[in-house]
Structures are given as structure tokens and as C-alpha cells.
Amino acid sequence: MPQTYEVAAEWDEAAGVWIATSDDVPGLCVQAASFDELADTVAALVPELLTLNAAGSPQAC
């Protein structure tokens, strides 16, 4: 069964960008001008960050 990760996305009115962060995916903090761009970026980065986080954890050894 696929793992589920919670990602928070919010619109920053002052900067004019969407921002995504996640407590489930350490290191995820991205911004984009459109929500679709944000979603694409998050989808691309989450697997990469999870791999990097696992490589740095003692459990991956």
C-alpha cells in the first residue's frame, strides 16, 4: 500500500506565490507562482527528499 504524506500549501499574498511545507517530509519547503506548478514541484521533490532523508538516518544503514 502506498505511503501517504501530508503537505500544507498556502498562498502568500505579499510575495504572490504558493508555498508548500510538510512535517512528514523533512526539508520540503518550495514556492511557485501557480498551484499547478507547486503541485508538480512537490510531486517531483518528495521522493527525492525521502530518499535523501532515509540515507541520512541510522535506520537505513
PQR file with spaces between the fields and no chain letter, atoms N, CA, C, O and H, PARSE charges and radii, in Angstrom:
ATOM       1  N    MET     1       0.845   -1.179    0.000 -0.4000 1.5000
ATOM       2  CA   MET     1       0.000    0.000    0.000 -0.0000 2.0000
ATOM       3  C    MET     1       0.893    1.246    0.000  0.5500 1.7000
ATOM       4  O    MET     1       1.853    1.308    0.769 -0.5500 1.4000
ATOM       5  N    PRO     2       0.599    2.230   -0.839 -0.5600 1.5000
ATOM       6  CA   PRO     2       1.413    3.451   -0.899  0.2800 2.0000
ATOM       7  C    PRO     2       1.339    4.246    0.402  0.5500 1.7000
ATOM       8  O    PRO     2       0.303    4.288    1.067 -0.5500 1.4000
ATOM       9  N    GLN     3       2.453    4.871    0.745 -0.4000 1.5000
ATOM      10  CA   GLN     3       2.521    5.730    1.931 -0.0000 2.0000
ATOM      11  C    GLN     3       1.864    7.071    1.613  0.5500 1.7000
ATOM      12  O    GLN     3       1.960    7.567    0.491 -0.5500 1.4000
ATOM      13  H    GLN     3       3.294    4.837    0.205  0.4000 1.0000
ATOM      14  N    THR     4       1.202    7.648    2.601 -0.4000 1.5000
ATOM      15  CA   THR     4       0.572    8.959    2.450 -0.0000 2.0000
ATOM      16  C    THR     4       1.356    9.987    3.255  0.5500 1.7000
ATOM      17  O    THR     4       1.730    9.749    4.403 -0.5500 1.4000
ATOM      18  H    THR     4       1.124    7.245    3.513  0.4000 1.0000
ATOM      19  N    TYR     5       1.595   11.130    2.628 -0.4000 1.5000
ATOM      20  CA   TYR     5       2.313   12.219    3.277 -0.0000 2.0000
ATOM      21  C    TYR     5       1.455   13.474    3.215  0.5500 1.7000
ATOM      22  O    TYR     5       0.855   13.777    2.183 -0.5500 1.4000
ATOM      23  H    TYR     5       1.291   11.323    1.695  0.4000 1.0000
ATOM      24  N    GLU     6       1.400   14.194    4.316 -0.4000 1.5000
ATOM      25  CA   GLU     6       0.615   15.424    4.361 -0.0000 2.0000
ATOM      26  C    GLU     6       1.509   16.607    3.998  0.5500 1.7000
ATOM      27  O    GLU     6       2.590   16.789    4.559 -0.5500 1.4000
ATOM      28  H    GLU     6       1.887   13.948    5.154  0.4000 1.0000
ATOM      29  N    VAL     7       1.027   17.405    3.044 -0.4000 1.5000
ATOM      30  CA   VAL     7       1.731   18.601    2.596 -0.0000 2.0000
ATOM      31  C    VAL     7       0.781   19.781    2.763  0.5500 1.7000
ATOM      32  O    VAL     7      -0.368   19.738    2.323 -0.5500 1.4000
ATOM      33  H    VAL     7       0.149   17.257    2.589  0.4000 1.0000
ATOM      34  N    ALA     8       1.278   20.829    3.403 -0.4000 1.5000
ATOM      35  CA   ALA     8       0.479   22.050    3.573 -0.0000 2.0000
ATOM      36  C    ALA     8       0.856   23.036    2.481  0.5500 1.7000
ATOM      37  O    ALA     8       2.037   23.287    2.240 -0.5500 1.4000
ATOM      38  H    ALA     8       2.211   20.863    3.761  0.4000 1.0000
ATOM      39  N    ALA     9      -0.151   23.591    1.825 -0.4000 1.5000
ATOM      40  CA   ALA     9       0.069   24.598    0.785 -0.0000 2.0000
ATOM      41  C    ALA     9      -0.712   25.842    1.169  0.5500 1.7000
ATOM      42  O    ALA     9      -1.881   25.773    1.548 -0.5500 1.4000
ATOM      43  H    ALA     9      -1.110   23.387    2.021  0.4000 1.0000
ATOM      44  N    GLU    10      -0.041   26.976    1.064 -0.4000 1.5000
ATOM      45  CA   GLU    10      -0.734   28.224    1.374 -0.0000 2.0000
ATOM      46  C    GLU    10      -0.291   29.321    0.413  0.5500 1.7000
ATOM      47  O    GLU    10       0.837   29.319   -0.080 -0.5500 1.4000
ATOM      48  H    GLU    10       0.909   27.031    0.756  0.4000 1.0000
ATOM      49  N    TRP    11      -1.187   30.240    0.162 -0.4000 1.5000
ATOM      50  CA   TRP    11      -0.928   31.369   -0.715 -0.0000 2.0000
ATOM      51  C    TRP    11      -0.333   32.508    0.099  0.5500 1.7000
ATOM      52  O    TRP    11      -0.911   32.924    1.103 -0.5500 1.4000
ATOM      53  H    TRP    11      -2.104   30.241    0.563  0.4000 1.0000
ATOM      54  N    ASP    12       0.820   33.014   -0.328 -0.4000 1.5000
ATOM      55  CA   ASP    12       1.452   34.172    0.307 -0.0000 2.0000
ATOM      56  C    ASP    12       1.102   35.395   -0.543  0.5500 1.7000
ATOM      57  O    ASP    12       1.700   35.642   -1.590 -0.5500 1.4000
ATOM      58  H    ASP    12       1.289   32.676   -1.144  0.4000 1.0000
ATOM      59  N    GLU    13       0.132   36.140   -0.065 -0.4000 1.5000
ATOM      60  CA   GLU    13      -0.371   37.293   -0.812 -0.0000 2.0000
ATOM      61  C    GLU    13       0.726   38.323   -1.064  0.5500 1.7000
ATOM      62  O    GLU    13       0.834   38.857   -2.168 -0.5500 1.4000
ATOM      63  H    GLU    13      -0.353   35.940    0.786  0.4000 1.0000
ATOM      64  N    ALA    14       1.533   38.601   -0.057 -0.4000 1.5000
ATOM      65  CA   ALA    14       2.576   39.627   -0.184 -0.0000 2.0000
ATOM      66  C    ALA    14       3.615   39.257   -1.239  0.5500 1.7000
ATOM      67  O    ALA    14       4.048   40.111   -2.013 -0.5500 1.4000
ATOM      68  H    ALA    14       1.446   38.167    0.839  0.4000 1.0000
ATOM      69  N    ALA    15       4.013   37.992   -1.269 -0.4000 1.5000
ATOM      70  CA   ALA    15       5.024   37.544   -2.225 -0.0000 2.0000
ATOM      71  C    ALA    15       4.415   37.128   -3.558  0.5500 1.7000
ATOM      72  O    ALA    15       5.113   37.069   -4.570 -0.5500 1.4000
ATOM      73  H    ALA    15       3.661   37.298   -0.641  0.4000 1.0000
ATOM      74  N    GLY    16       3.116   36.839   -3.561 -0.4000 1.5000
ATOM      75  CA   GLY    16       2.439   36.409   -4.781 -0.0000 2.0000
ATOM      76  C    GLY    16       2.818   35.010   -5.217  0.5500 1.7000
ATOM      77  O    GLY    16       2.906   34.727   -6.411 -0.5500 1.4000
ATOM      78  H    GLY    16       2.549   36.886   -2.739  0.4000 1.0000
ATOM      79  N    VAL    17       3.045   34.125   -4.238 -0.4000 1.5000
ATOM      80  CA   VAL    17       3.421   32.747   -4.551 -0.0000 2.0000
ATOM      81  C    VAL    17       2.708   31.764   -3.630  0.5500 1.7000
ATOM      82  O    VAL    17       2.248   32.123   -2.546 -0.5500 1.4000
ATOM      83  H    VAL    17       2.973   34.355   -3.268  0.4000 1.0000
ATOM      84  N    TRP    18       2.628   30.527   -4.080 -0.4000 1.5000
ATOM      85  CA   TRP    18       2.184   29.406   -3.259 -0.0000 2.0000
ATOM      86  C    TRP    18       3.403   28.837   -2.564  0.5500 1.7000
ATOM      87  O    TRP    18       4.481   28.768   -3.155 -0.5500 1.4000
ATOM      88  H    TRP    18       3.002   30.235   -4.961  0.4000 1.0000
ATOM      89  N    ILE    19       3.242   28.426   -1.305 -0.4000 1.5000
ATOM      90  CA   ILE    19       4.324   27.827   -0.534 -0.0000 2.0000
ATOM      91  C    ILE    19       3.853   26.484    0.005  0.5500 1.7000
ATOM      92  O    ILE    19       2.747   26.373    0.534 -0.5500 1.4000
ATOM      93  H    ILE    19       2.367   28.482   -0.825  0.4000 1.0000
ATOM      94  N    ALA    20       4.697   25.465   -0.131 -0.4000 1.5000
ATOM      95  CA   ALA    20       4.372   24.129    0.386 -0.0000 2.0000
ATOM      96  C    ALA    20       5.444   23.691    1.375  0.5500 1.7000
ATOM      97  O    ALA    20       6.639   23.853    1.128 -0.5500 1.4000
ATOM      98  H    ALA    20       5.595   25.556   -0.561  0.4000 1.0000
ATOM      99  N    THR    21       4.997   23.135    2.495 -0.4000 1.5000
ATOM     100  CA   THR    21       5.876   22.565    3.511 -0.0000 2.0000
ATOM     101  C    THR    21       5.247   21.268    4.011  0.5500 1.7000
ATOM     102  O    THR    21       4.076   20.991    3.750 -0.5500 1.4000
ATOM     103  H    THR    21       4.026   23.004    2.695  0.4000 1.0000
ATOM     104  N    SER    22       6.032   20.488    4.725 -0.4000 1.5000
ATOM     105  CA   SER    22       5.496   19.234    5.264 -0.0000 2.0000
ATOM     106  C    SER    22       6.300   18.777    6.467  0.5500 1.7000
ATOM     107  O    SER    22       7.529   18.727    6.421 -0.5500 1.4000
ATOM     108  H    SER    22       6.983   20.713    4.937  0.4000 1.0000
ATOM     109  N    ASP    23       5.602   18.445    7.542 -0.4000 1.5000
ATOM     110  CA   ASP    23       6.249   17.815    8.691 -0.0000 2.0000
ATOM     111  C    ASP    23       6.586   16.359    8.381  0.5500 1.7000
ATOM     112  O    ASP    23       7.477   15.780    9.002 -0.5500 1.4000
ATOM     113  H    ASP    23       4.604   18.486    7.579  0.4000 1.0000
ATOM     114  N    ASP    24       5.873   15.769    7.420 -0.4000 1.5000
ATOM     115  CA   ASP    24       6.091   14.373    7.050 -0.0000 2.0000
ATOM     116  C    ASP    24       7.295   14.185    6.132  0.5500 1.7000
ATOM     117  O    ASP    24       7.844   13.087    6.036 -0.5500 1.4000
ATOM     118  H    ASP    24       5.150   16.240    6.916  0.4000 1.0000
ATOM     119  N    VAL    25       7.702   15.258    5.460 -0.4000 1.5000
ATOM     120  CA   VAL    25       8.818   15.195    4.513 -0.0000 2.0000
ATOM     121  C    VAL    25       9.835   16.269    4.902  0.5500 1.7000
ATOM     122  O    VAL    25       9.773   17.392    4.401 -0.5500 1.4000
ATOM     123  H    VAL    25       7.256   16.149    5.538  0.4000 1.0000
ATOM     124  N    PRO    26      10.770   15.930    5.794 -0.5600 1.5000
ATOM     125  CA   PRO    26      11.755   16.917    6.227  0.2800 2.0000
ATOM     126  C    PRO    26      12.505   17.528    5.041  0.5500 1.7000
ATOM     127  O    PRO    26      12.952   16.826    4.134 -0.5500 1.4000
ATOM     128  N    GLY    27      12.627   18.839    5.077 -0.4000 1.5000
ATOM     129  CA   GLY    27      13.336   19.548    4.019 -0.0000 2.0000
ATOM     130  C    GLY    27      12.442   20.102    2.933  0.5500 1.7000
ATOM     131  O    GLY    27      12.900   20.877    2.094 -0.5500 1.4000
ATOM     132  H    GLY    27      12.264   19.409    5.814  0.4000 1.0000
ATOM     133  N    LEU    28      11.172   19.721    2.931 -0.4000 1.5000
ATOM     134  CA   LEU    28      10.275   20.219    1.888 -0.0000 2.0000
ATOM     135  C    LEU    28       9.837   21.641    2.226  0.5500 1.7000
ATOM     136  O    LEU    28       9.143   21.874    3.215 -0.5500 1.4000
ATOM     137  H    LEU    28      10.799   19.091    3.612  0.4000 1.0000
ATOM     138  N    CYS    29      10.247   22.563    1.405 -0.4000 1.5000
ATOM     139  CA   CYS    29       9.828   23.958    1.508 -0.0000 2.0000
ATOM     140  C    CYS    29      10.037   24.558    0.130  0.5500 1.7000
ATOM     141  O    CYS    29      11.150   24.949   -0.221 -0.5500 1.4000
ATOM     142  H    CYS    29      10.811   22.373    0.601  0.4000 1.0000
ATOM     143  N    VAL    30       8.971   24.631   -0.650 -0.4000 1.5000
ATOM     144  CA   VAL    30       9.074   25.117   -2.020 -0.0000 2.0000
ATOM     145  C    VAL    30       8.016   26.179   -2.281  0.5500 1.7000
ATOM     146  O    VAL    30       6.997   26.252   -1.593 -0.5500 1.4000
ATOM     147  H    VAL    30       8.066   24.313   -0.365  0.4000 1.0000
ATOM     148  N    GLN    31       8.282   27.000   -3.292 -0.4000 1.5000
ATOM     149  CA   GLN    31       7.312   28.011   -3.679 -0.0000 2.0000
ATOM     150  C    GLN    31       7.160   28.010   -5.189  0.5500 1.7000
ATOM     151  O    GLN    31       8.064   27.605   -5.920 -0.5500 1.4000
ATOM     152  H    GLN    31       9.110   26.940   -3.851  0.4000 1.0000
ATOM     153  N    ALA    32       6.001   28.471   -5.644 -0.4000 1.5000
ATOM     154  CA   ALA    32       5.720   28.537   -7.074 -0.0000 2.0000
ATOM     155  C    ALA    32       4.654   29.589   -7.329  0.5500 1.7000
ATOM     156  O    ALA    32       3.870   29.922   -6.441 -0.5500 1.4000
ATOM     157  H    ALA    32       5.267   28.800   -5.050  0.4000 1.0000
ATOM     158  N    ALA    33       4.631   30.103   -8.542 -0.4000 1.5000
ATOM     159  CA   ALA    33       3.691   31.155   -8.907 -0.0000 2.0000
ATOM     160  C    ALA    33       2.261   30.633   -9.070  0.5500 1.7000
ATOM     161  O    ALA    33       1.303   31.381   -8.877 -0.5500 1.4000
ATOM     162  H    ALA    33       5.268   29.832   -9.264  0.4000 1.0000
ATOM     163  N    SER    34       2.116   29.356   -9.424 -0.4000 1.5000
ATOM     164  CA   SER    34       0.770   28.793   -9.580 -0.0000 2.0000
ATOM     165  C    SER    34       0.646   27.520   -8.757  0.5500 1.7000
ATOM     166  O    SER    34       1.643   26.874   -8.433 -0.5500 1.4000
ATOM     167  H    SER    34       2.894   28.749   -9.581  0.4000 1.0000
ATOM     168  N    PHE    35      -0.594   27.169   -8.424 -0.4000 1.5000
ATOM     169  CA   PHE    35      -0.811   25.954   -7.637 -0.0000 2.0000
ATOM     170  C    PHE    35      -0.404   24.719   -8.431  0.5500 1.7000
ATOM     171  O    PHE    35       0.167   23.784   -7.869 -0.5500 1.4000
ATOM     172  H    PHE    35      -1.404   27.694   -8.687  0.4000 1.0000
ATOM     173  N    ASP    36      -0.691   24.702   -9.728 -0.4000 1.5000
ATOM     174  CA   ASP    36      -0.310   23.550  -10.554 -0.0000 2.0000
ATOM     175  C    ASP    36       1.207   23.365  -10.590  0.5500 1.7000
ATOM     176  O    ASP    36       1.701   22.240  -10.514 -0.5500 1.4000
ATOM     177  H    ASP    36      -1.155   25.461  -10.185  0.4000 1.0000
ATOM     178  N    GLU    37       1.931   24.456  -10.707 -0.4000 1.5000
ATOM     179  CA   GLU    37       3.396   24.391  -10.688 -0.0000 2.0000
ATOM     180  C    GLU    37       3.885   23.885   -9.332  0.5500 1.7000
ATOM     181  O    GLU    37       4.820   23.088   -9.256 -0.5500 1.4000
ATOM     182  H    GLU    37       1.530   25.370  -10.769  0.4000 1.0000
ATOM     183  N    LEU    38       3.247   24.354   -8.270 -0.4000 1.5000
ATOM     184  CA   LEU    38       3.607   23.908   -6.926 -0.0000 2.0000
ATOM     185  C    LEU    38       3.383   22.405   -6.789  0.5500 1.7000
ATOM     186  O    LEU    38       4.251   21.690   -6.289 -0.5500 1.4000
ATOM     187  H    LEU    38       2.487   25.002   -8.331  0.4000 1.0000
ATOM     188  N    ALA    39       2.233   21.930   -7.228 -0.4000 1.5000
ATOM     189  CA   ALA    39       1.913   20.503   -7.131 -0.0000 2.0000
ATOM     190  C    ALA    39       2.913   19.658   -7.918  0.5500 1.7000
ATOM     191  O    ALA    39       3.340   18.606   -7.444 -0.5500 1.4000
ATOM     192  H    ALA    39       1.528   22.511   -7.635  0.4000 1.0000
ATOM     193  N    ASP    40       3.288   20.107   -9.105 -0.4000 1.5000
ATOM     194  CA   ASP    40       4.268   19.375   -9.912 -0.0000 2.0000
ATOM     195  C    ASP    40       5.625   19.329   -9.229  0.5500 1.7000
ATOM     196  O    ASP    40       6.289   18.292   -9.222 -0.5500 1.4000
ATOM     197  H    ASP    40       2.941   20.962   -9.490  0.4000 1.0000
ATOM     198  N    THR    41       6.036   20.454   -8.655 -0.4000 1.5000
ATOM     199  CA   THR    41       7.327   20.528   -7.967 -0.0000 2.0000
ATOM     200  C    THR    41       7.345   19.628   -6.736  0.5500 1.7000
ATOM     201  O    THR    41       8.316   18.910   -6.493 -0.5500 1.4000
ATOM     202  H    THR    41       5.497   21.296   -8.660  0.4000 1.0000
ATOM     203  N    VAL    42       6.264   19.673   -5.966 -0.4000 1.5000
ATOM     204  CA   VAL    42       6.164   18.821   -4.771 -0.0000 2.0000
ATOM     205  C    VAL    42       6.223   17.347   -5.172  0.5500 1.7000
ATOM     206  O    VAL    42       6.936   16.558   -4.552 -0.5500 1.4000
ATOM     207  H    VAL    42       5.475   20.256   -6.164  0.4000 1.0000
ATOM     208  N    ALA    43       5.477   16.983   -6.202 -0.4000 1.5000
ATOM     209  CA   ALA    43       5.459   15.581   -6.649 -0.0000 2.0000
ATOM     210  C    ALA    43       6.843   15.117   -7.089  0.5500 1.7000
ATOM     211  O    ALA    43       7.192   13.951   -6.905 -0.5500 1.4000
ATOM     212  H    ALA    43       4.898   17.623   -6.706  0.4000 1.0000
ATOM     213  N    ALA    44       7.628   16.010   -7.665 -0.4000 1.5000
ATOM     214  CA   ALA    44       8.970   15.653   -8.111 -0.0000 2.0000
ATOM     215  C    ALA    44       9.961   15.581   -6.940  0.5500 1.7000
ATOM     216  O    ALA    44      10.844   14.724   -6.922 -0.5500 1.4000
ATOM     217  H    ALA    44       7.345   16.957   -7.815  0.4000 1.0000
ATOM     218  N    LEU    45       9.808   16.474   -5.975 -0.4000 1.5000
ATOM     219  CA   LEU    45      10.780   16.558   -4.884 -0.0000 2.0000
ATOM     220  C    LEU    45      10.556   15.571   -3.741  0.5500 1.7000
ATOM     221  O    LEU    45      11.523   15.138   -3.114 -0.5500 1.4000
ATOM     222  H    LEU    45       9.090   17.170   -5.989  0.4000 1.0000
ATOM     223  N    VAL    46       9.324   15.211   -3.457 -0.4000 1.5000
ATOM     224  CA   VAL    46       9.047   14.349   -2.303 -0.0000 2.0000
ATOM     225  C    VAL    46       9.816   13.025   -2.375  0.5500 1.7000
ATOM     226  O    VAL    46      10.469   12.666   -1.396 -0.5500 1.4000
ATOM     227  H    VAL    46       8.539   15.562   -3.966  0.4000 1.0000
ATOM     228  N    PRO    47       9.770   12.291   -3.477 -0.5600 1.5000
ATOM     229  CA   PRO    47      10.531   11.027   -3.495  0.2800 2.0000
ATOM     230  C    PRO    47      12.029   11.245   -3.299  0.5500 1.7000
ATOM     231  O    PRO    47      12.697   10.454   -2.634 -0.5500 1.4000
ATOM     232  N    GLU    48      12.554   12.328   -3.885 -0.4000 1.5000
ATOM     233  CA   GLU    48      13.970   12.648   -3.749 -0.0000 2.0000
ATOM     234  C    GLU    48      14.332   12.947   -2.291  0.5500 1.7000
ATOM     235  O    GLU    48      15.326   12.438   -1.773 -0.5500 1.4000
ATOM     236  H    GLU    48      12.011   12.971   -4.425  0.4000 1.0000
ATOM     237  N    LEU    49      13.523   13.770   -1.642 -0.4000 1.5000
ATOM     238  CA   LEU    49      13.782   14.119   -0.251 -0.0000 2.0000
ATOM     239  C    LEU    49      13.649   12.912    0.667  0.5500 1.7000
ATOM     240  O    LEU    49      14.436   12.753    1.601 -0.5500 1.4000
ATOM     241  H    LEU    49      12.715   14.184   -2.062  0.4000 1.0000
ATOM     242  N    LEU    50      12.668   12.065    0.413 -0.4000 1.5000
ATOM     243  CA   LEU    50      12.503   10.870    1.234 -0.0000 2.0000
ATOM     244  C    LEU    50      13.717    9.963    1.114  0.5500 1.7000
ATOM     245  O    LEU    50      14.158    9.383    2.106 -0.5500 1.4000
ATOM     246  H    LEU    50      12.028   12.194   -0.345  0.4000 1.0000
ATOM     247  N    THR    51      14.256    9.834   -0.085 -0.4000 1.5000
ATOM     248  CA   THR    51      15.455    9.015   -0.293 -0.0000 2.0000
ATOM     249  C    THR    51      16.643    9.622    0.437  0.5500 1.7000
ATOM     250  O    THR    51      17.387    8.916    1.118 -0.5500 1.4000
ATOM     251  H    THR    51      13.897   10.305   -0.891  0.4000 1.0000
ATOM     252  N    LEU    52      16.820   10.934    0.296 -0.4000 1.5000
ATOM     253  CA   LEU    52      17.931   11.601    0.969 -0.0000 2.0000
ATOM     254  C    LEU    52      17.797   11.515    2.490  0.5500 1.7000
ATOM     255  O    LEU    52      18.787   11.295    3.189 -0.5500 1.4000
ATOM     256  H    LEU    52      16.215   11.507   -0.257  0.4000 1.0000
ATOM     257  N    ASN    53      16.582   11.686    3.001 -0.4000 1.5000
ATOM     258  CA   ASN    53      16.361   11.598    4.438 -0.0000 2.0000
ATOM     259  C    ASN    53      16.632   10.187    4.955  0.5500 1.7000
ATOM     260  O    ASN    53      17.207   10.022    6.031 -0.5500 1.4000
ATOM     261  H    ASN    53      15.778   11.865    2.433  0.4000 1.0000
ATOM     262  N    ALA    54      16.225    9.173    4.198 -0.4000 1.5000
ATOM     263  CA   ALA    54      16.448    7.788    4.610 -0.0000 2.0000
ATOM     264  C    ALA    54      17.939    7.451    4.587  0.5500 1.7000
ATOM     265  O    ALA    54      18.422    6.715    5.447 -0.5500 1.4000
ATOM     266  H    ALA    54      15.758    9.307    3.324  0.4000 1.0000
ATOM     267  N    ALA    55      18.655    7.978    3.626 -0.4000 1.5000
ATOM     268  CA   ALA    55      20.093    7.709    3.519 -0.0000 2.0000
ATOM     269  C    ALA    55      20.840    8.310    4.701  0.5500 1.7000
ATOM     270  O    ALA    55      21.887    7.799    5.101 -0.5500 1.4000
ATOM     271  H    ALA    55      18.263    8.576    2.927  0.4000 1.0000
ATOM     272  N    GLY    56      20.308    9.393    5.261 -0.4000 1.5000
ATOM     273  CA   GLY    56      20.971   10.034    6.373 -0.0000 2.0000
ATOM     274  C    GLY    56      20.539    9.508    7.732  0.5500 1.7000
ATOM     275  O    GLY    56      21.105    9.898    8.753 -0.5500 1.4000
ATOM     276  H    GLY    56      19.458    9.808    4.936  0.4000 1.0000
ATOM     277  N    SER    57      19.550    8.632    7.759 -0.4000 1.5000
ATOM     278  CA   SER    57      19.061    8.121    9.034 -0.0000 2.0000
ATOM     279  C    SER    57      19.768    6.835    9.422  0.5500 1.7000
ATOM     280  O    SER    57      20.150    6.060    8.544 -0.5500 1.4000
ATOM     281  H    SER    57      19.091    8.315    6.929  0.4000 1.0000
ATOM     282  N    PRO    58      19.952    6.586   10.710 -0.5600 1.5000
ATOM     283  CA   PRO    58      20.590    5.352   11.155  0.2800 2.0000
ATOM     284  C    PRO    58      19.826    4.104   10.745  0.5500 1.7000
ATOM     285  O    PRO    58      20.425    3.036   10.615 -0.5500 1.4000
ATOM     286  N    GLN    59      18.508    4.210   10.535 -0.4000 1.5000
ATOM     287  CA   GLN    59      17.705    3.042   10.175 -0.0000 2.0000
ATOM     288  C    GLN    59      18.031    2.541    8.779  0.5500 1.7000
ATOM     289  O    GLN    59      17.772    1.378    8.470 -0.5500 1.4000
ATOM     290  H    GLN    59      18.021    5.077   10.640  0.4000 1.0000
ATOM     291  N    ALA    60      18.601    3.400    7.920 -0.4000 1.5000
ATOM     292  CA   ALA    60      18.899    2.990    6.547 -0.0000 2.0000
ATOM     293  C    ALA    60      20.208    2.205    6.457  0.5500 1.7000
ATOM     294  O    ALA    60      20.502    1.630    5.409 -0.5500 1.4000
ATOM     295  H    ALA    60      18.812    4.345    8.171  0.4000 1.0000
ATOM     296  N    CYS    61      20.989    2.171    7.518 -0.4000 1.5000
ATOM     297  CA   CYS    61      22.302    1.502    7.476 -0.0000 2.0000
ATOM     298  C    CYS    61      22.176   -0.004    7.573  0.5500 1.7000
ATOM     299  O    CYS    61      23.184   -0.710    7.552 -0.5500 1.4000
ATOM     300  H    CYS    61      20.750    2.638    8.369  0.4000 1.0000
